[in-house]
Amino acid sequence: MSSVPLFQSSGAAEILRSVQKDALVKQKLEESLSSLLLKALGTRTWLKYRSLIGPVSTFLYYSSTTLFCLQTLGEEYTGIIQVDSTLRHVPSFYRRLAMTLFDSFGYYSIIKYVTKIENGPTLLAVLQGLHTALFYYEHSFYDFPKRLTNIKYILIRSWLKDKSNIWIFRVVGLLALLTNLLTSTKSILNSRNHSSESESISSISNSNVNSEKCTLCLEEFKNISVTPCGHLFCWQCVHICVQNKRVCPVCRDDVQPNRIVMLRNYDGGNS
């Protein structure tokens, strides 16, 4: 009898509601941290490190909850608790630490390096789709870090578990699997068909684009835009800068946000 779990494992509905609640909290934390760093460090430094704000805010959130063996707001909202594979014990500190680090910085590192591999984003999307489909069918691991660390959930109030929608989630899982396979197959075929075209186009455009970078983020232009005084920036970069102070970051002329124009057909030095 000692091997029999004391609690009932949670279902897909409880886990989904918990993830949605936590996502809202992490989004608000990220927005607050981003606003604080923008005012404290300035626009250029903020633009340089803005991609790390999300992972850092996620780490701070889980450090104050999961690492201290406390429920997140989403877990408390739905009445679920993290446990190990026996459904009888709380995960060890090192297992919770590994899950927190991977959930915070794992995706950031993977996406950063996968984009450099041919068909890397497509393969990553396929893997994520398979993982999501498996969750809907098994009702166990929604987050990939929890699957790697084998951290599961149990219900505190097991009598509130809704068992009527189990088959619905399994049907959704099968449909998600089928859709993922069809989409990934189409993406791989398209990438092969257009590989030769993209190489010829990139060889021509790199001579124009690579030589020009945004003076704010110091990276290649993304949605290149022009101010009334004629200076070029990324659309997001210049709008963030103008919201802070309505002057051109280069010549300090007055700039109104509605006077910034995105260049749809800009072709570098040949324009």
N, C-alpha and C positions, 0 to 999 in steps of 0.2 A: 504493500500500500504506500510505501514511502516514495515510490516513483510516480504516483498519480499527481498531476498538477493540482494545486490548491485553487487556482483561478482559471477562468476561461479566457482564451485568446480573443483579442479584439477583432472586429470585422473591418471590411474595407471602408464602410461608411464612417466609422469613428476615426479611422486613421486619416481619411481625406479631410474631414472637418478640422482635425487637429493641424494638419499641414497648412490648410488655408488660413487658419487663425494665426499660426506662427509666421506665415508669409506676410501678413498684414503688419504684424509687430516688427518684423525685421525690416520691412520697407520704411516704416516710420523712423526706426532707429538709423537706418542708412541715410534718410533725408536730413535728419537732425545733425548727424556726424558730418555729412557733406557740406551743409550750410555753415557749420562751425569751422571746418577746415578752410572753406573758401574765404571767410572773413579773417581768419587768423594768419593764413599763409599767402593769400593773394591768388589771383587768377592763374598765373602761369604755373605755379607750383601745384595748385589744385588740379589743373588739367594734366599735369605730368603724372600724378599719382591717383587720379580719380578711379581707375580700374581696380584699385585695391580697397576702395572704401566699402564696397559690398562684402568681400571676404572678411575684412576686419570687423565690420558690424555684426556679421554672422558669428564670428568667433567670440566677440564680446557677449552676445546674447546667450550662446550655449555655455560659455564659461561661467556665467552667473546663474545658470540653471542646471544643465545636465552634469557638468563637472562637479557640482556640489551635491549631486544626487537629489536634485529637486525637479519637479515637473516644469515643463515649459508652460506658457499660458495656454497654448493649444491643447496640450495633454491634460491640463487641469480643466479646461473647458469641456472636453469630451469624456473625462474620467478614465484615462488610460495611463499605464505606468510602464516604463521600460524594464525588461527582464532579459535574462539569458535564455538559452535554448531549453532549459528545464522548466521554464515558466514558474519557477519557485524562488529565484534569487535575483537581486539587482545586479546588473553587469558590473564587472570590476572597474576600478578607476582607470586602468590602462586601456581597457576596451572602450570606455567612454571617451577617453582622451583621443584615441585613434579615430573614433567616429567623428569627434568634434573637429579635429584637424583636417580630415579628409573632406568633411562636409563644408568647411570654411574655405580651404585653400586648394583642395583636390581638383574641383571643377575648374577653378581659375587656371591652375597649372596645365591641366589636360587640354583645355580649349586653346591656351596660348601656344602649345606646341603641336597640337593636332592640325591647326590651320596651315602649318608649314609642310604637311605631308600631302601627297597627291591623293585625292578622294578621302582625306582624313575626316573632314566635317560630315561627309555622307556616311562613312562607317560609324562615326560616333552617334549620328542620328539613328542609325539602324539599331545600335546597341541600346540606346535609351528607349527606343520604341519596344524592343523585345522585353526590356526590364519592366516597363509600364504594363505591357500586356500580361506578363507573368504575375504582376501584383494583382491585377483585377481577377485573375483566375485563382491564385493561391490565397489572396487576402493577407499577405504577410509583410513584405518589405516594399514600401513605397519609395524610400530613399536608398540609392545604391550604397552609400556608406554603411547603412544599417545591415544591408545584405552581406557586405564584406566582413563586418564585425559580428554578424549573427545576433543582433539585438532585436528583440521582438516586443510586442505589446500585450498586456492583459487588461481586462476590464475590471475596474473596481466594483462597479455595480453590474454584475453579469446578467441580472434579470432584465436589464434595459436593452440588451442586445437584440437587434432586429434581424431575425433569421429568414425573413420572407424575401429579402432582396439578394440572397446569395447567388441564386441562379442568374439574376439579372446582371450582376457584376461579371460572372463567368462568360456570359454571352458578349458583354462589352469587351472582355479580354480577348476572346476569339476574333471579334471584329477588328479590334486594334491590331492584333497580330497579322491578320490578312491585309489590312490597310498598310501596315508598315512594310510588309514584304513587297507589295505592289509598288509602293512609293520608292522604296530603296532600289528595286530593280530598274525602275524608270530613270532614277537619278544616275545610276551607274552607267546605263546605256547612253544617256545624254552626255555624260562627261566624257565617255570614250569617243562619241561622234564629234564633239566639239573641241577635243584636245588639240588637234592640229590647227584649228582656227584660232584658238586662244593663244597659242604660242606665237603665231605670226602677228596677231594684234598686239600682244604684250611687247614684242620686240620693237614695234613701231612707237607705241605709246610710252614706253619706259624712258625713251630719250627726251620726251617732253615733260612727263609727269614727275619722274624721279628727281629731276633737277630743281623742282619747286616744292617747297614745304611750307606748311602753315607756320607763321612766326610765333604763334601762341603755344601750340602743342608740340612744335618741332617734328611733326610727322607729315606724311603725305596727305594732301587735301582730301577731305571727305565732304561731299556736297559743297564744292567750292563756291564762295560768295564774295561779292564786292561791295565796299562801302562807297558813299557818294564821293569821297576823296580819291578813290581809285585803288585802294589797297585790298589784297586778297587774303581771305581767311577761310577756315572751315565754318560751315553754317552754325554748328552748335557752339564752337569756340567763341566766335565773335558775338553771338547773342548773349552768352553767359557773361562775357566781358562788358558788353554794353548795358546789361541790366545792373551791373555793379556801378558803373560810371559811364555816362553817355558821351564818350569821346572815342575817337579812333585810337587803338592801342599803339599805332606807329607815329602818326603826325599830330595827335591830340586834337584834331578838328572835331567839332560837334557832330554827333551821329545819332539819329533817331532810329529805333528798331525797324520801323516800317519803311525806312529808306534803304535798308540792306536788301540786295538782290541776289538770288541764287542763279548761278550761271549754268543753265541746263546743257548747253552744247559747247562748253569751253574745251579747247584743244591745245592748251599750253602756248608755246611760242608761235604756233601757226595761226593764232586767232587774229 
